[in-house]
């Protein structure tokens, strides 16, 4: 978000000018703290800004963002809701509230929020991916695939869109289509370890055990290089399971 302009309050009375300029000071401090990764400090600064100027949607939005990063999803939702009350066309607030609701498994609410965000920003790849995620986890794989496909039409280089569509195809039982999308994911991002892991599992479902093992070995190597011990162990356990199934 851009910084608030303190000159915009000059038409108000002098005490109100001083109050809103103080709000701007806290707001700008919060933005700097967000940039520095100090999310608790940022949340506190935006709270001070809100006390002085409770009608600024950006302060609620940014505090919501800080709370989202901190994992306080319900607090984030409350702030995004207030931002939307103050600015009913606030696409970013709808989009992030969609994401927070998705994390809390409020899928129908998440879908509605992302639909609203898309209404205001129809070329946002993220909103189609977020809505696709909610649809997929809600069991509507066909609609999810449609959203991921739209995300790809907007940006054909977004690896996450191909990867998520591959997951949806797998859930829908369309394993060959899933393979194609895992291939595309890896072409775009050769370090995408999860794509190797799931491509391996897909090969196994298609009866190609040796290819599956090779993919899972690559996934384990990448996970290890990336410092992801638990996923690496998961890939290695999958290899053991495949090898044991052949005995």
Secondary structure as the mmCIF struct_conf table of DSSP 4:
data_model
#
loop_
_struct_conf.conf_type_id
_struct_conf.id
_struct_conf.beg_label_comp_id
_struct_conf.beg_label_asym_id
_struct_conf.beg_label_seq_id
_struct_conf.end_label_comp_id
_struct_conf.end_label_asym_id
_struct_conf.end_label_seq_id
HELX_LH_PP_P HELX_LH_PP_P1 UNK A 2 UNK A 4
HELX_RH_3T_P HELX_RH_3T_P1 UNK A 6 UNK A 9
TURN_TY1_P TURN_TY1_P1 UNK A 10 UNK A 11
BEND BEND1 UNK A 12 UNK A 12
HELX_RH_AL_P HELX_RH_AL_P1 UNK A 14 UNK A 36
TURN_TY1_P TURN_TY1_P2 UNK A 37 UNK A 37
HELX_RH_AL_P HELX_RH_AL_P2 UNK A 39 UNK A 52
TURN_TY1_P TURN_TY1_P3 UNK A 54 UNK A 55
HELX_RH_AL_P HELX_RH_AL_P3 UNK A 57 UNK A 69
TURN_TY1_P TURN_TY1_P4 UNK A 70 UNK A 71
HELX_RH_AL_P HELX_RH_AL_P4 UNK A 73 UNK A 86
TURN_TY1_P TURN_TY1_P5 UNK A 88 UNK A 89
HELX_RH_AL_P HELX_RH_AL_P5 UNK A 91 UNK A 103
TURN_TY1_P TURN_TY1_P6 UNK A 104 UNK A 105
HELX_RH_AL_P HELX_RH_AL_P6 UNK A 107 UNK A 120
TURN_TY1_P TURN_TY1_P7 UNK A 122 UNK A 123
HELX_RH_AL_P HELX_RH_AL_P7 UNK A 125 UNK A 137
TURN_TY1_P TURN_TY1_P8 UNK A 138 UNK A 139
HELX_RH_AL_P HELX_RH_AL_P8 UNK A 141 UNK A 154
TURN_TY1_P TURN_TY1_P9 UNK A 156 UNK A 157
HELX_RH_AL_P HELX_RH_AL_P9 UNK A 159 UNK A 171
TURN_TY1_P TURN_TY1_P10 UNK A 172 UNK A 173
HELX_RH_AL_P HELX_RH_AL_P10 UNK A 175 UNK A 188
TURN_TY1_P TURN_TY1_P11 UNK A 190 UNK A 191
HELX_RH_AL_P HELX_RH_AL_P11 UNK A 193 UNK A 205
TURN_TY1_P TURN_TY1_P12 UNK A 206 UNK A 207
HELX_RH_AL_P HELX_RH_AL_P12 UNK A 209 UNK A 225
TURN_TY1_P TURN_TY1_P13 UNK A 226 UNK A 227
HELX_RH_AL_P HELX_RH_AL_P13 UNK A 229 UNK A 246
#
